Amino acid sequence: MDAKCSQLLPSVCSVLADPGHPVADDTCLEKLLDWFKALASAGPSLLVLKENPCLIELILAVLKQGEPDPVLLSFVLRLTGIFAASESSFQYLQQREVVFGAFGEAGPLGSPLWEDMTIRSGWVQGAYVMLQHYSAFQFLCNSGALDVIFTLQGDPSLFIAAGANRLLARLLIFSVESEPSRLLSSKDCDWPACARMMVVRVEEALTSHSSSRIKHSLKLLMTLFEHNQDAWTEILWSRIAETVEAVLMEEPIQAGPWLVDLFLSMARSPAFRSHECSLWKLVALALKNISLAQAGPLAHGLLKLEACPQAIKAQSLAVLLQPMDCILRATSHRLAASPNASSAESLLSTSLLCQTMAHLEEVQETACLAVDFPHRPLLCSMVTILQFCAGQAVSSSSFGATLGHLLIGSFRVQRAALSLLGALSRWAALVHDEERLQVFDVLLTYLRSPDNSPVILKKALQGTLKWLLTDLQPSVFLADLQQHQKFLRDTLQVLRKHLCSPSWEVRDSSLEFLSLAMKHLRGLDWFWQELLSSEFPTLLEDLLNDPESYVRASAVKTWGLFSLMAHSRPEAPLVKRNENTKEICVGAARLLEILSSDSEGFPRRAAVGVFIDWLKEGHPEAWADPAEFVSRAFQAVDGDLDWEVKINALELAGVFIAQTFDRLGLGQSSTSAGSSLAKMPAHLADVLRLFCQMKMFGFLFRALQDCDRPVALKACEVLLALKSALCKHRSKSSPSGDGAGLKEVPTETPFSCLLSLPAGEAAEKDCQDPERLSLILESVDLEGLRRSLDVSSDHLERNPQSLLQDILAAGNAEENKVDCY
């Protein structure tokens, strides 16, 4: 602890201990605890206590108060736990009766204060932190705290109940490990006394037929197996496995979700990985006996485990596929009889169906699945579900009629089914033509439906894109390619209507689909021809003036990609539209207009993003004169109030600088390696002169002093990259190191260097002088400035000295009040 904090701490403790100054802000106490925790872990906590006796005085003063502030008492309990976590400090506190006063019968647990939830929470947290050594374990066992902690398992506060379970699990671990030389067995007499008593309590609760007691014991076991994976836990399990099995055999099964959590926590432990372990027998029983809604999460978790036995994985997959199998039976005459209509609702509720589809979507991409995934039947069931939801499925059975009544128009089921259908595109190469066409048809049905919500349309567009991209591989046969081309053509026709939708979400999702399609299919000639023949250029240009800023931003991004596609065509850099000589591609001038005049930040950010892409990918308008292209962007951005626009502009500057030095052969960037940029300088002096002409330094220096910290940090990083490039070049041209290279000249504080940057009229002159700029870069401690800017904005509030001063100021607020009446 530094000297200033040591001087302030006694006064702070006096303020906190004074009942006349209630704590108004408990966040200050949380920050104090964080500070003390850091102090205790950084060095001997006993030394902190001895050098600052005011801490013990504070704890004892609060513990002795008749009606202390619950928040303050909770703080004191947790503070005691932090220092008592060290055995030497624990003994020191014991001598002063601090531990007994906090966690023993003399403390709050034996008084009416215990009724306050805040105090019970502080007690549990403090005891848990304290339990780091055998002395603390003995204290809790001998002070009667075990009964209290078992009672807290059923606390109305879930936070306290969870903390009690963690504390009990740690006590059990300490008890077993307190006698490591003893060979544990499942026999009761072989366990240490505390562990034996705790295990008996667990067994009694599991056989009590009380739902709440069974739940508490299962939670304790789950916490134990999560926090300890030693071999003795298998011995413990062998003792209680039959009791847990009896719970699974009850009708109805008590506490099913907690059994699922217990089995999954055990399955992840190395102690139970043996396939002969009795755990797997109970897991198989659980998958069979518990309800499908509870078995789904268990099956999902097991399928993601590499160590799970293959037979259990197969059973888990069968559990997840059960609802899908029933759906296929509802419409297929080749399968066995469908379930009766009376069981339809319980078997295929909307929530169960959505949960199952979400699980299947995740596990079908699991590398350790180790069982054959039935992608084709699952694909058919997804198509059938979506047909039912759209009112298109035909079924003569009563179950099918009930299913149709449940699913038609269900928003949640449609969303989950479309998401899974899109994920199943990874199996497209193994799907038959007839099945693929069914997928295309159902996707088009949802794309064409005028009644679908924007969310459903977005999901349908995402699924459509996945199937298009997966199926358009070089190995696709000509007949399949024609099917895909027709599917894309039909999709683009629907998309053209959606771009004119009154819903801005629909317009935005359609633009997003179009831009992603352009990004992935830009090399296909037939895709380009489809775009041109579908009047998209006109629609996109109109959407640049959309009343919704999100749509304008998406239109800008899509236009940027469209322009790149147009200029990358081998036949002509500029493609004309019908008989009009006007270019179909929006040029830099239109984007600069958006950047300068759009009232919303999203389109302006998108415009700078397009400039970055054009510069990186060699768009003719960017590479015809890169310096002029970037300079015009700087002028448009200068003075912009949106910090993300400014950061994007700084990214543009960084790309341009890297490409410029790459031209000099310094290898700063690989984005333009091998390219021939027109009008780029060939010597360092020309580079600096060019940067001055572009007024780049003025732009960077203003950004370095920006009130938005991320902008200043980005400007600092760009200047550091520029400075590094200059140093490398000058060290090559002046290898003797005679002072020609730039060097760091540290200043008193990192931020004081900003005062030396040019400003006002001097900035215009200095930023046109390469030599003056070199001197400025030499004098600015950019590395120190970056470190300072990297510090989070609340570092002052988290500073211990500042925190102590704030508490003192709040405590003295009453004395400073003035009667203004």
N, C-alpha and C positions, 0 to 999 in steps of 0.2 A: 504494500500500500504506500502510495507516495505521501510526502510530508503534508501537502495541502489538504488531502483527503483525511489524513489523521487528525489534522487540526479542526476540520469541520465536523467529523463524526460524533464527538461528544455532544455538541449542540443539537445535532440531528436526533440523536438518541433521546435527549431531554425533551425535545418537541414531540417525538413519537410517544414517549412514556407519559406525557402530560394529558390526563383525561379532558382537560379544558380545550385541547386542540385536536378535535376529531380529524381523522384522515379523510380528506375530501376526494383524493384521487388514488385509487388502489393500483393504477398502472405504475405509479412511482414505486410502490412496494414491490411489484413484480420485477421492475428494473433493478431495485436494490438486491433482490434475491439472486438475480442473474449475476450481479457484480460479486456478491459474496461467494457464489458457487465458483466463479472464475478464480477468486482469491484462494479458496480452499483447495482447488485442484492444482493451482500453480505452485504451491509451496506448503510448508507445514502449517496446518490450520491452527495448531496449538499456539504457534508464535503470534498469529493474528489475534487470538483471544487474549494472550498475555499482554501484548502491546496495546490492546484496546479494551480495557476492562469495562468500558461503557456498554459493550455489547451484552455482557452477562447482566449488568445492572438493568438494561432495557428489558431483557427476557424476564428476569425475576419481577420487575416492577409490573409488567403487563399480566403475568401469571397470578400475581397477588391481588389484582384489582377485582372488586366484587362483580362489576358489570362492565367488563372491557368491551371495546368495539370489536365485534366478531371478525371483521376484516383484519384488524391489527393482531388479534389473538391467533388467527390462522397464519398470518405472516410470521409471528414469533415461533409457532410450532414448526413451521417449515424451516425457519432459520436455525432452530435448534437441531433439526435433523441434518442440515448441511454440515454443521461443525461436528456433530456427534458421529458422522460417518467415518471419521478418523478415530482409531482406538485410543490413541493418547489423548485426544481432545475429549473423547467420551468419558474417560476416567477423570479428567480435569473437571468436566461439567458434573459428573456424578458426585464428586467431593463437595460441590456447591449446591447439591440437590436440585440441579437444573433439569436433568433428564427425568427424574422421578416427578418433579412438578409439572413437566410438560406431558409425559406419556404414561405416568403411573396413576394410581387411584387418587392421588392428591391433586391431579390435574383436571382438565375439563371433562374427561369421560365419567367422572364421579359426581358431576354437578349438573344443575339445570341448563348450563351453557351447551351441553351436548345436544340439545334439541335443535340447535342452529346448524343448518346444513354446511355453512361456510366453515364452521369450526371442525365438524367431522371430516370434511375434505382436507383441511390443513393437517389434522392429526394423522390421517392415512398417508398423505404425501410425505410428511415429515418422518413417520416411522419407516416408510419404504426406503427413503434416501439414507436413513441412519443404519439400516440393516446391511452393513458391509463387512461386519466382523463378528466373531463369536461372542464377544461381550454384549453386543446389542441383541444378538439372538437369545442369549441367556436371560437378559433383562425382560424381553417381551414374553418369554415363556413363563418366567417366574412371577411376573407382575399381574397375571390374569388377563393379559391382553388378547390371548387366543380366543376366548369366548366373545370378546367384543368384536374382533375381526370377523369371526364366523357370522355373527349377527349382522354385520355391515354388508354381507353378501346380498342380503335382501333389502338394502337401503333404497328408498324411493328415487334417489339420484343415481342414474346409471353410471355417472362418472365415479361416484364414491364406490358403488358396487364393483365396478371394474378394477378400481384401485385396491379394494379389499382382496379380490381374487389374485391380483399380482403379488400382494403382500403375503398371502397364504402360500402361494406357490414358492416364493423365495424362502419362507420359513421351513417348508417341507424339504427344500433342497439343502438348506443349512443343516437341518436335523440329520439327514442321511449322510451328508458329507462331513459331519462332525466326528464320525467314527469310521473313517475310511478303511481301517484294518479289518472291520467286521465283514464277513461274507454274508451278504444279504440273500435271503430266500423268501419265498412267498409265505413262510410260516410267521405267525404273529409275533412269536417270542424273539425272532431274530432282528427285529427293527428297533431303532432307538426310540426312547419313550415318547418324545414329542411326535415323531413321524408315525409311530404306532397309533397314537391317539387321533391324529388327523385322518389317517387312512380309515380307521373305524368309523369316524364321523361321515366320511364320504360314502362308505358302504351302507351305513344306516339310512342316509338320505336317498340312495339309489333304490333301496327296498321299501321306502316309506309310502309309495303310491301317491305322494304329494308332488304335483306338477312343479311347484315353485322350488321345493327342496331338490328334486331331481335336476332341474335346470341349473341351480347354483352349483351342484357337485360336478356336473358335466362341464360347466364353464371353468371351474377350478382345474379340472383335469386338462382341459384344452390349453389353458394358460401355462400349466406346468410343462406339457409336452412341447409347447412353442418355445419356452425359455430354457429348457434343458433337454439335451439329446444324448445323455450318458447312458451306459448300458443298464444301470439299475432301474431306469424307467420301464424297461421291458419286464423286469421282475415284478415291478408294481402292477403293470398291466396284466401279467399272468394271474395275479391275485384277484383282480376285480373284473376280468373279462367275462366270467360267467354271470356276474351280477348285471353287467351292461347288456349281455345277451338276453337276460330275462326281461329287461326293459323293452328290448326290441320285439319280444314275443307278446307283449301286452296288447290288448284290444280295448280302446284305441291306443296307439303308441303315444307315450308322453314325451314332450320336449323333442320332437323330431328335428327341428332346425339346429338344436344344440348338439344332437348326435352327429349331424352332418359336419358341423364345425370341428367336433372332436376327432372324427375319423380323418378329415382332411389334414388337421394339424399333426396327427400321428403319421399319416402316410408320407408327409414331407420329412419326417425325422429319420436319420440313418439307423436308428435303433430298431426300426420296424421294417426294414427293407427286405428282410428274408421272406421269400414267397411261402415259407412254411409257417410264418407267424400267424397266430390266431386272429390278428387284426383283419386279415383279408377274408376270413370266414364270416366275420361280423359285417364287413363291408358288403359282401355279396348278399347277406341276409337283409341288410338295410335297403339296398337297391330293389329288393323284392317286396319288402314289407311296408316301407314308408310311402306316403302319398307321392304321386307323380310330381306335384309342385315342389316337394322337398327333395325328391330323388334327382331332379334335374340339376340343381347346383352341385350335388355330390358327384354325379356322373361327369359333369363339366370339369370339375376340379381334378378328378381321377384321370381323365383323358389327357390332361396336360402334364401328368407326372411321368417322367421317363422310367422310374423304378416300379411302376405299377405292373402287376402280372397281366399277361396278355388276356387271360380269360376274364379278368375283371374289366379290362378295357372293352372287350367285346360286349360284355353285359351292359356296361355304361353306355356304349353307343346304341345298343338296342333300346335302352330306356329313353334316350333322346329322340330316337326315330319312331317311337311308338305312336305319337300323335300324327306324324306324317304318314305312317302306314295306314292308319285309320282313314285319313283323308283320301288316299288312293283307293281304298276299298269302297268309299262312298260313290265312286264314279266308274270303277272297273268291274266288268262282268267276269273277268278271268280269275279274279282273286276269290278267296273264301267269302262267306257271308259277312256283310257289314255289321258293326255293332248296332244294337237296337237304339232307337231314337231317345229313349229315356236316359241313356248314359252319355249322350252327346255333350250336354252342357258341362257335366263334371269332367269329362275327358278332354274336351277342347274348349275350355274357357279362353277368352281373349288374352288374359294376362299370362296363362300357361303357354299358349301358342306363341306369343311374342317372346317370352323367356326362352322357350326351346329353340326358336329360330336364331335368337342372339347367341345362344350357346353353340349351335351348329356352325354358325358363321365363323366363330372364333376357332373352334377345334379343327375345322377342315383344313386350316393352314398350319396346324401343329406338326412340327417335324417328327416328334416322338410318338405319333399316333399308333404306329405298329400294327394297325388293323386295316383291312380293305375298306375304303370309304365309299359308300354306295351313292356315287355322285349322280348317276342317271335316275334312279328312283326318286332321289331327293329333288332333282331338277323337275321331274314330272309333278311332284307334290307341290312345289312352289308355283308352277304354272297353274295347277288346279286351284290352289288357294287364291291366287290373284284373279282367276276366272270367277270363282265364287264371290269374291269381294266386288267384282264388277257386274255381277248378275248374269254371267255368260255360261257358267257350268250347268250341265244337264245331268240329272240323276233321278232315277225312278224309285230309289229306295227311300224309306222314311228317314233314315239317318242322313242321307244326302239332302233331303228337304230341310231337316233341322239344322244341318251344317250351313246350308245356304242362308237360312234365317239368321244364324249367329254372325256370319261373316260379311254379308252384303253391306257395303259402305263403311266397313270398320277402318277407321283411319290408322289406328295403331298396328293392326295386322297388315294392312297394305304397306306401311312404311317398313316394318320388319321384313316382310316377304320380298320387297323390292331390294332391300339391302343384301339379303342372303342370295337372291337371284344374281345380283351383280358379282358377289364374291365367288359364286360357282362358275364364273367365266374362266377361272383358272383350269377347269377341266374341259374346256371347249374342244380341244383336239380329240377327246375321247367320246364326244357326243355325236349321235347320228344326225343325218340331214333333217329328218322329220322332226326330231326333238329341237334342233336349232331353229327351225322355222317356227315352231310353237313359241319358243322364247321370243323371237322377233315379233311375232304377232301380238303376244300379250304386252310387250313393251310398247308397241305402237298403239295398242288400245289405251294404255294409260297416258301416252303422250297426246293422244287425240281427244281424250275426254275433257269436255269443257267444265265438268263439275268437280274435277280434282282440285285439291288445295295446292297452293304453291309448294308446300313441303313435299307432297306426293309427287308432283311434277319434277321437282329437283332430284328426288330419289330415282325416278324413272330415267331421267337424263343421265345420272351418274351410272346406273346400270347399263344403259344403252352404250355409253362411251366405253365401258369395260369390255362389253361383248364385241364391240367394233374393233378395239385395239388388239384384243386377244385373237380374234379370227383373221386379222389382216396381217398374218405373218408371211414371209416369202414362200413357205412350203404349201400355202393354200392352193387347192386345185382351181382351175379356171371356172368350173361350174359353181364352186363355192364362192369364188370371187364375185361372180355375177349376182349371187344371192346377197352378198354383203353390200355390193354397190347399190342394189335395189333398196335394201334396208336403209342405207345411208341417204339415198335419194328421198325416200319416203320420210325419213326423219327430218331432213332439211326442209321439206315442204311444210311439215308441221311446225318446225322451228320458225319459219318465216311468219307464220300467223302469231306465234307466241311473242315475237319481237314487237308486235303491235298490240299486245294485251293491255287492258286497262290496269292490270295489277303490276306494280313495279317489281315485286318479287319474281314474278314470272319472266318479265323482261330481263332482269338481272341474271337469273338462273340460265336462261337461254343464251345470253352472252357468255357466261362462264363456260357452258358446254362448247360453244363455238370456238372460243379461244383455246380451250384444251384440245379440241379436235385439230385445230390449225397447228398447234405446237407439235402434236404427235404424227400428223398425217401430211405435213407440209411438203414432203418429198414425192407424193403421189400425184401424177398428172391428172388422173380422172377426178380426184377430189377437188383439185383446183378448178377444173372445168365445171363441176357441179356447183361450186360456190359462185362462179361467174354467171351461170345460167339461172340462179335462184334469186337474183336481184338483191343479194346481200350487201353489195357496196352502197347502194342507195339507202337501204335500211340502216346500215351502220352509221352512215354520215348523218342521217336524221337523228339518231340516238345520241349523237354528241351534244345535242341541245335538249336532251330529255329533262323534264322538270325535277326528277329525282337525282340527287348527287351520286348515289351508289350506282345507278344505271349509267350516268355519264362517265364515271370512273371505269366501269367495266367496258363501256364502249371505247374509251381511249385505249385501254389495254388490247382489246380485240383489233382495233384499227392498227395499232403498232405491229401486231403479228401479221395482219393482212398485208400491210405495206412491205414487210420483210419478205413475205411470200411472193408478192408481185415483182419485187426487184431481184429475187433470186431465180426467176424463171429463165431458162436458157434462151428462149426465143426473143425476149425483149425486156429491157429494164423498166419500161413504162408501158402499162397496158391501158388501152383506151376503152371507153365505155360507149358502146353502140356507135352513133355517128357524131357524138359530142367529142370535142378535142380535149375536154377537161380531164385531168388525171383522175382515176378512180381512187388513188391513194392519197390520204390526207398527208400533206407535207409538214415540214417542221414549222412553217409559218402558222398553220392552223393550231398546232399543239402549243406554240408559244403564246398564241392568243388565249387559249384555255388557261395556260399557266399564269398569264398576267391578269386575266379578268374574271375567271370563275370565282364565285363567292364562297364555294365550299372547298374544304381541304382535300377530299378524296379524289376528285378529278385532277387537281394540281399534282398530288403525289403520283398519280398514275402517269401523268404526262412526263414527269422527270424520269420515272421508271422506264418509259418507252425510249427516252433519250439515251439512257444507260444501255439498254438492249441494242439500240441502233449502233452506238459507238462500239460495243463489244463485238457485234456480229457483222460489221462492215456494211451498213446501209449506205447507199450512194450519197444521200443527203448529209450523212455524218462524215463520210470519208472524203468527200469532195474538198472540204476545207475544215478539218477537225477543230482547229483553233477558233474559227469564226462560229462554228456550230456550238461549241461549249461556251464561248463568250456570250453568245446571245441568251443561252440558258441562264447564265449567271445574272445577267441584267434583269431577266424576267423574275428570278427568284429573290433578288436583293430586296430586302424590306418585307418579305413574306412573313406573316406572323405564325404560320403553322410549322412547328418544330420538325415534323416528319418530312415536310417538303424540303426544309433546309438540309436535313441529314441526307436525303436522296441527292440533293445538289452537290453536297460534299463527296458523296460516293462517285458521282459523275466526275468531279475534279480528280479524285484518286485514280479512276480508270484512265483518264486522259494523261495524267502525269506518268503513270506506269507505262502506257503505250509510247509516250514521248521518249522516255529513257530506254525503252526497249529498242526504239529506233536508233539510239546511240550505241546499242550493243552491250548494254549493262545487264540485260536479262532480268529486268524488274517484273515482267509479266509475261505469261505465256499466251495471253488471249490473242495477241496480234502477231505472234511469232511467224516469220516467213511472209508477212504481208508487206505491201508497199504503199504507205500512206502518202498521199499527195500533200505538198506544202508543209512538210514537217522539217524542223531544223536538224542539221547534221553535226553541230558542235555545241558544247556546253554554253558558251557565251550567247549563241543564238537561242538556246533554250531559255535562259534567264531573260533575254530580251523579249522573247515571245510571251513568256508569262507576264512580264510587265505590261506589254501592249494589251494583253487580255484583261488586265486589272485583276488577275487571279489572287495576288498577294493581299490586295485590299479586301477581297471577298473572304479569304481565309482568315485574315487577322480580325475582321469584324465578327466572324463566326466564332473565333477563339474567345472573344469577349461576350458572347451571347448569354443572355440570362437563363436560357434553357441549358442545363448541365449536359444532357446527351449531345446537343449540338456542339458545345465547346469541346467535349471529349472527342467527337468525331473529327473536328477541325484540327485538334492537337495530333491525332493519329495520322491525318493526311500530311501535316507539316513535318512530322517525324519521318514519314516515309520519304518525303522530298529531301529532307536534310540528310538522311542516310544515303540517298542516291547521289547527292552532291558530294558528300564525303568520299564515297567510293570512287567517283570519277576523278576528284582532285588528288586522291592518294595514288591513283594510277599515273596521273600526269605529273605528280610531284612526289616520287617515291622516297626522297630523302627526308621528308617530314620537316620541311623548313618553315612551317607555319602557314603554308598555303591552304591546308585542309581546315575545314570547319571544326571547332572544338567547343566543348561545353564551358560556359562561364557561369557557375552557379550564383544565384542571387540569394538574398537573405531568406525569403520565403518564396514558395513556388508561385503564389498569386501576385507577388510584388512585381514579377517580371512583366505582367500585363501593362504596368504603368509605362514601360519603356517602348511599347508598341506605338507606331505612328498613328495619329488621330487628327481629325479636322483637315485643314488645308495642307498641313505637313504630310498627311498620309498620301495625298495625290502626288506630291513631288517625290517622296521617298519610295513609293511603290512603282515609280518609273525608272528608278536608278538601280541597276543590278548590283553594283558594289555596295550601296547602302543596304540593300536587302540582305546581302551576304553577312554584313556586320550585325544586322538585327537578328538573323538566325543564329549567329554565334553567341549572342548575349542572352537569348531566351532559354531558360531551363525547361525545355519541353518534357523531358523525362519526369522531372519533379512535378510539373504541372499535370501530367497525365496521372501520376499516382494520386495527386490530390483530388482530381476530378473523378477518379475511380471510387473514392470513398463515398459511401451512401449518404444521401442528403440528411439523414437523421443522426449522423455520427455525433453531432454536438449534444443532442438530447440524450444519447446513450453514454456520453462521457461521464464517468463517476463524479468528478468534481462539479460539473454542471448539474447533475442529478441531486447531489447533496445541497447545492445552493438553492435549487428549486423547492426542495422540501422545507428548507429554512424560511424561504420567502413566503411559502404558503402558510407555515406555522405562525409567522409574525403578521399575517394579514390583518388579524383582528386589531392589533395595536396600531396599525397604520390607517384604520378607517377614520373618516372625517364625517361628523354629523353635518349634513348639508341643509338641514331644515331650520 
